[in-house]
Amino acid sequence: MASAYDTTDVPAPRPVSGEVVIRMAGVQKWYDSFHVLKDIELEVRKGERIVICGPSGSGKSTLIRCINQLEKHQKGTITVNGVTIDAHHRHLDQVRRDVGMVFQQFNLFPHLTVVENCMLAPMRVRGTSKQEARDIAMKYLARVRIPEQADKYPGQLSGGQQQRVAIARSLCMNPKVMLFDEPTSALDPEMVKEVLDTMIGLAEDGMTMLCVTHEMGFAKSVADRVIFMDRGEIVEQATPAEFFTNPRSERTRNFLGQILTH
Amino acid sequence: MIRAFGYNEFLFLVSAMQWTLALSAIAFVGGATVGLVIALARTSDIKAVRLAATGYIQLFQGTPLLMQLFLVFFGATVLGLDLNPWAAAALGLTLNASAFLGEIWRGCIQAVPRGQWEAASALGLRYPGLMRYVILPQAVKVAVPPTVGFLVQLIKSTSLAAIIGFTELTRAGQIVNNATFQPFLVFGIVAVLYFLMCWPLSLLSARLERRYALATR
């Protein structure tokens, strides 16, 4: 896959020693008889940047979608910022307020302008005043470098711009963790860089991030940890240096052989 | 004594249009209110609610409107309620319209892409806010052309209220015909008057549909 990032240099591992923000323990999920997540154990620390990769259908999107319960898991526990997800709607609300998500298809609200997209959740979920919500929205639109598009509708923007708005929209809720579900896969190649740059900016500011992506250049330069999934299991997790130069499992080697050769 | 069909008879028919329009308006407002509840129930996550709404829709779509009007009108008497033809017609048409509008709008709600629900949920919006601010505004755009189209059906359906004795345009036609014995002329005029009420709406519906098709291309 083409990438704007050099894939040869791997920076030294960055020590991460923050508190645990996400803990998944023994998480299992089935779609009917298809076992899509098998006994997932995962801890994410504050400030950590994790890239999840793996072949399609390996369960990587499902894994991050379980964290904010867009998909329900059937067994195991998921704890976000000390709140364990259960049947209480209050707990789920708490988790969703703390977890931002960016989707492959952007999923901006087409009937609202860019700035209204960003204002909706602060106003309707947090009860922020309209003026304050607008100020917050403009701050984050400036941060993703498209404040001048604030009054346009999503349909008038390029894919890369839309995805940056989607990132800003999530940031307006001041999340503690950001989930990215293949954020660059639906983009034209020339727009991938602007979105990855925005994500790198977030990482540099210390945001805790879980990214499902095929951008191996991004993984090498930004991730603290790379997780490889196959057939619903976490097969391997390692620092990018280890992962790309010395993968332990056969499945990882096959996968890397396939994606790095073209 | 047979009267000739004159200007007064014509005026009587024209003024009966107001009752057809009034009944249509009441049935539409009532049907839309209940229909929204039905549409939301049909798209609910709760299975029992979904099934109940499905049953309601099938009941009203699977029986003739005339039977529904009879059942409301005569059923009220059985229950000891004295429902006048006005109330019976309004109630019967409201129930019927709500089933059809509920089903039309269910499709419109489900036409909003899944990603919109997911993005709104991920932002922390609960069902009422998610529906009100994200899903329904988008569903409404899809819903307008078929809803206006249904309004045409509804106006024509009000003619059945004549049978339970509500004096609207069709009943006025019957009355005039009984006095003049000129059925072809009288009911011809009645048909033209219906056409004058429905045709502009049909045009509007077609135009809205074209505009929607352009907007989503």
Interface residues (C-beta under 8 A of the other chain):
Chain A: N68 L70 H89 D93 R96 R97 V99 G100 M101 F103 Q105 N107 L108 F109 P110 H111 L120 A121 R124 V125 A166 R169 S170 M173
Chain B: P113 G115 Q116 E118 A119 A120 S121 A122 L123 G124 L125 R126 G129 Y133 V134 P137 Q138 K141
